[in-house]
Amino acid sequence: MTTEQPIPVIIDCDTGIDDALALLFAVRHPGLDLRAVTCVAGNTDVDGVVRNTLTVLEQAGAPAVPVARGAERPLIEAVRTARHVHGRDGMGDLGLPAPTRTAVDVDAVTLLRREILASPRPVTLIPTAPLTNIALLLRTHPEVTRNIERIVFMGGAVATGNATPVAEFNVWHDPEAAAVLLTAGVPMTMYGLDVFQQVVVPGADVARLRGSSEPGARLAGELLAHRGPATDEAEPGGGLGDAGAVCAVADPAGLSTELLPVEVALAPGPTRGQTIVDRRARPGESEIHQGGREQTMVDVALGVDVERYVKLYLAAVEGP
């Protein structure tokens, strides 16, 4: 009997509560081989992201995964953090200890190029943050795409946004970078708000995690409790958020996707940062009268098996 090799993955993140949940899962799921983590400004400033990432990896008992500091601001926009969601330190102000680990002495783009090209098998790249590092990588070192199996990014929305009525935070934070991502020319999955907001760990499971004597499981519980949505439960549940995108790499059958054209709105105004997903069955008047334009086809997540991903997450984080 042969055992499948783990999937080599690299996470680009802005750790963040739910990025931390994603890292915990990636470290502990036996089907994933976390080869590197790169950091970008987003939920908090980039130095805070580096600190939070190193702390999470330490708490999770991760091996010596290289971590690199990346872009400290978007390509064009100013930094606009989400500390009102993630706390002053970006990690729910849980008072976690400072890490003893340190980042590598190269920048994020250099580390991404090195690890992607050095991998003996094509890498799955999982950005869970604004896409600045990824855009810089693709423009500086386009040769990396030959060893990228797929990009599964947490970002965008088919329906409703959160940063604006139509734009999701990661894409809104750096729309130009998201537009560059869509030029990568590799298979791509968009894990957007449409599924992101559905995967909620029940309150009883969150309480059990918080009571664990194992540091990584306990941290997952504290993070989930901080992300708890308003519910009628005595113990409110907590959303997996970004971690769902990593679950989708470990178990893609839990995600329902449709291959659809996607573009990013870049013009100033209320639609800036919107991911425009074309779900029409046939071309409309615009295409008929102006001629078709080249569009990027993306596997857009439209449905998710919530119970399946919750079980998957808990099994990994509470596993041996």
N, C-alpha and C positions, 0 to 999 in steps of 0.2 A: 504494500500500500504506500503510495507516495503522498507527501504533504506539499500543498501549494506553498510557494515562496511568498513571504510578505510583500505587500505592495510598497515600493519606495515612494515616500511622500516628503514634500517640503511645505511647511506652513509659513505664509507671510501674514503677519498679524499686527494688531494695535492693542495689545493686551491691557485692558478690558476684561470684564467679568466673564462674558460668554466666550471670548477668545481663550481665557484660562480654562474654561470647561472643555473647549476643543483640544487644548494641549494635553490635558489630563487623559482624555480618551485616546488621543493619538499615541501617547507614550505607553498606554496599558493594553491597547487592543493587539492581540497576537498576530493579526493579519496585516498590520501596518509597520513599516520600517521608517521611523522619523529620522531623516538624514540631516536636516538643518531647520532652523527657525530664523526668519528675518523680520525686522521690526520697523514700523513706520508710524509717523504721527497720525493720530486719529482720535481714539477715545480719550487719550491724554497725550502729553508731549512725548517725543520719541525717547528721551532719556528715561522717563517714567515707564514707557512701554518695555524698554530693555530690562529695567529693574524688575518689573512685574513678571516678565517672561522667565527670567533666571530664577526668581523665587518659586514660580509654579513648577518648573522643571525639577527644582531641588525638593520641593514638598512631595512631588510625584515619585521621587526616587528614580528619575530618568538617568540613563547613561549619559556620557559626556557628549551631548548633542551640541554642535556649534551654533552659537547665536550671534547675529551681527546687527549693528545699528544701521538703519537706513535713512530715508529722506525725512527731514525735520519739518517739511511743509509741502503742500501740493505744488504741482507744476506751475500754476498761475495764481490760485487763490491764496489767501492767508489761512493760517491754521484756525480751525473752528472745532474745539474739542467737545466731548460729550461728558464732561465731569458731572453735569447735573444728573446724569443717569448712572455713571460708574463710580462716583465719589471723587474726592479731591485727589486721591492717589491712583484713581482708575481701577481700583480693586475693591470697591465697596467700603473703603476705610476700615478694613478688618484688622488692622494693626499687625500685619504679617511681618516676620523678621526679614531684615535685609539679607540678600543672598550672599553666600560665600563664593559662588561661581562668578566668572567674569565673561564678558563678550570676547569674541575673537578680534584680532587686530586688523581685520579687513572690513570694508564696508559691505552693505547688504547685496549690492549688485555683483560685486566680486565674488562673494560667497555663493550666491545663487548660480552664477555661471560655473564656478568650480564644481559645486556639488551636482548640478544637473549633468554636466559633461562627463564627470567622473563615475557616475552611476553605471553599474554593469547592465542595468535594465532601465528602460524609459521611466521617467519620474512622473508622478501625478502631483501637480502644483495646486495647493489649496490656499488661495488668498482669502482671508476673513476680515479684510481691512480696506481702507482706501487704496487704490491700485497704483500709487505713485512709484513704488519700487519696481513693480512689474512692468510698467510703461518704460521706465529708464532701462531696465534689463533688455526689453525687446528692441528698443531703439539702439542700444549700445552693442548688444551681442545677439543679433537675430539668429546666429547659428545654434543657439540653445534649443530652438524648437525641434531640431532633429532628434533630441532625446527627451522630449516631453510627450508622455502618453496622452494626457488630458489635463485641462485646467478646470477645476471645480471651484467656482468663486461664490462667496456669499456676498450678494449685492443685487441691487435692482428690485423691481416689482412690476408685475403685470398690471395690478389693480391700484392699490392705494400706497402712497409713500409714508414715511415717518418724519424725515427732515423737512419735507414740504408735502402738500397734498398728493403730489405725484412722484416725488423723488425719494429714494432710499438713502440713508446716511452715507454709506461707503462710496456710492457713485456720486452723490451730491457733493461730497467733500472734495473730490477731484475728478470732475467729469471728463476733462481732456485725457487723463490717465485711463479711465474706463474705455474711452473711445479707442485709444491705442491698443488696449487689451484685445478688443474685437478684431484687430488686424493680425493676431498671432498666427492664424492659419493652422491651428491644431484643434482637435475635438474639444468642445467646451460645454460645461454644464453651468447654468445659472440657478443657484439656490437662493431665490429671492424671498422677499417678505411674505409672499403668498403661502409658502410652506414654513418659513422661519418661525412665524408666530404661532403655529399650530402645535408644535411638539413641546408638551408640558409634562414634567415629571410630577406625579401625584404627591400630595402633601405627606402622606405616610412614608413614602420612600425618601423624601427630603429629610424628614425627621430622623429616619434610621441612619442616613449618611452623616448627619450632624452629630449623631451620638457615637460614631465609629471611633475606635481607638487608633485606627490607621490614618496617618496624616493626609494622604492624598484623597481618600474617600471622605474624610471629615471636611477637607477644603472644598470638595465638590458640593457637599451639603450646604456649607456656609454661602458659597457663591449662588447656588440655586435659590436659597432662601432670600438672598438679596434681590434676585430677579423675579420674585414671586408675583404673579399677576393677582388682581383682585378676584377672589373667589369666595364661595360660601363655606369652604372647608374650614374646620377648626385649625388645621395646619395647611396654609396655602401652598399650592404647588409652585414649581419654578420652571421657567422656560429654558430649554437647551440652547436656543439661539444659534450662534455660530457653530456649536458642536454638531448640529444636525448636518452641516455640510461635510464634516469629516465622517459622520455615520454613513453618508451617502457614498463615500468612497469605499468604506469597508463593506457596505451592503447596498449596492445600487438598486437591487430589486425592491427595496422599500420606498423608492421614489418613482412617481409617475411623471414622465417628461414628454414633451412634444418638440420636435425639431422645427424651430420658427425663426424668422428673420428678426434681428434685434439691432437697434441703433440707440445712441445716446444723444439727447437734446443738449446742444452746447450754447445756444443763443442766450443772451441775458434775458431775465424775466422769470415768470412764475413756473415755466416748464423746465428750466435749466436743471440738468442732472437726471431727468426722467429717462428711464429705459423704455423705449417705444418698441413694444412687442406686437408684431403684425400677425393677428390670428384670423385674418380674412381667408375665405376659401378661394378667392380669385382676385386678380388685380383690380384696383379701382380706377377712377377717372384720372387721378394724378399720374399713374403709371401709363395709362393708355394715351394720354395727351402729351406727356413729357418724355416718354420712353423709360424703360426700366433702368435702374441703377444697381450696381453690385451691392448685395446685402450680405451681412454675416449671419450664417445659420447657427443657432445655439440650441442645445437641448435645454429647454426651459422647464423647470420644475413647476408642475401645476397641482400635484397631489402628493401626500405623504402618508405612510402607514405609521401613525403616531405610536401605537402600542408596540409595534415592532422595534422602532428606534429607541423608545424608552427602555425596553428590555435589553436591547443591544448595548446601550450606554451603561446601564447599571451593571450588567454582567462584566463589562470590561473594567469599570472603575472599582468595583468591589471584588474583582477576581484576584487570584494569587499574584 
